[in-house]
């Protein structure tokens, strides 16, 4: 899949620690996706990562975005917060294999990365891997996904 074939609407958010990388990512991917929705933060002032996890999740759950990207200092905080929201399957991925495998096997819809952990070039590759991947609804994947959905309903 070429860079010009990322037919997704992407919601991007992050706190102050993720802001520098978020700025680079939004600039890099703004013309490679159908739509890039910037959910903030919009500067490096101290901010709270759960707020941006909620904003990105709302864009996905409302159908305004197909996938989400969250960036904080380590990726941990945004991952924990996003996974508390029904319908969101988020994971920290600092390698390309996990980024595409998480979508293909687990229907991951939010990628979390640490702006203080990886550089921009690696981030671009990981994000491209995530955005290029498609869920493969094999029986074992569908069975596992149904179990995850059931956990949310409890």
Secondary structure as UniProt FT lines:
FT   TURN            3..4
FT   STRAND          6..14
FT   TURN            16..18
FT   HELIX           19..29
FT   TURN            30..32
FT   STRAND          33..38
FT   HELIX           49..61
FT   TURN            62..63
FT   STRAND          67..72
FT   HELIX           76..82
FT   TURN            83..84
FT   TURN            86..87
FT   STRAND          90..92
FT   HELIX           96..106
FT   STRAND          110..114
FT   TURN            115..117
FT   HELIX           120..132
FT   HELIX           139..153
//
